[in-house]
Amino acid sequence: MSKVWSTVSAMAFSVVASCAWAHHSGAMFEPTKSIEFDGTVREFQWTNPHSWLQVLSADAKGGVEEWSLELGPLVGLSRAGWKPRTLKPGDKVKVVFHPMRDGSRGGRLVTVTVADGHVYNGQGGAPAEAAVPQSAGAPQS
C-alpha cells in the first residue's frame, strides 16, 4: 500500500509541477498603459491555456495592421459568458488592451466591445474597468 501511495503522490506532484512550469508570467505586457481602437476580427482562437484574438485595424498610413491579443484561460472566459463563437471573422469590435513592452503588435486583452454594445472581459469575470487609453483611434506603431 505504501508503494502505491508513493507512486500516486509522485505522479500528482509531477503533474502539478509541470503545469506550474508551463505557465508564464505577464511580464511581457505593460500593465500601466492601455491602447484602445476599433477593428475587425480576423480570427478568434478558443484554446488552452489562453485564447487569442487576431484583430485588424487601420494604421496612420491607410494600411492594415494585425494585432495579436492574449485572453485569459477558458474556464474564466466560460464563466464570464464567452463561447467558442462569441467572436467571428468579420465582426466589428472595440478592443482595449495592455500593449507588449517590446512594442510589437500584441498585448493582453482587457475588454472587447461587440456591435450590440456588450462588453466582454478579456481575462474572464465581470467586465473590467479599462485604464485610460493611450490613444483613441488608430494605434501608434
Steps between C-alpha positions, in 0.01 A plus 500: 500500500784736585657442157170580325458819706856610419443441129169690497656789697795520262271505199280771650803712586641470147169609346476806727865589449475474121190723494672761714813488284302529177308811603658837429489835674351820365837676507496554122195729527504865609232506772508878548415579136188422300429532131148521358386477139221380274583205281381191319539145631725294275500193727393394849691200633314322783798307640675400820687624690400843362269606220618744234332773300646621168369849419555706187515879528579792273841658551588869462607446136171343391634145511388212720676372810436171676509482878525179708322530834525241776192417706464314827448127551190329364351427841491871589376603158222239511386618842490856365269402214753447221430222249718353222298707247470824702719669239497409132717614208368830367341612830554869576639549852655756730796363695684629805826326587831531682769515229818296476799659671714441190266703278391208282137488382350302784385515857273369774134564425320701769159535334335451164175673410290334230257663255198468732688687775570196721838529675698182567786484748806363323622315806163358612283630781284811498582775247814674615549870540754574230787735565488833320598421140834620369337605177156496347473398138783332311773349719849647495766278341 
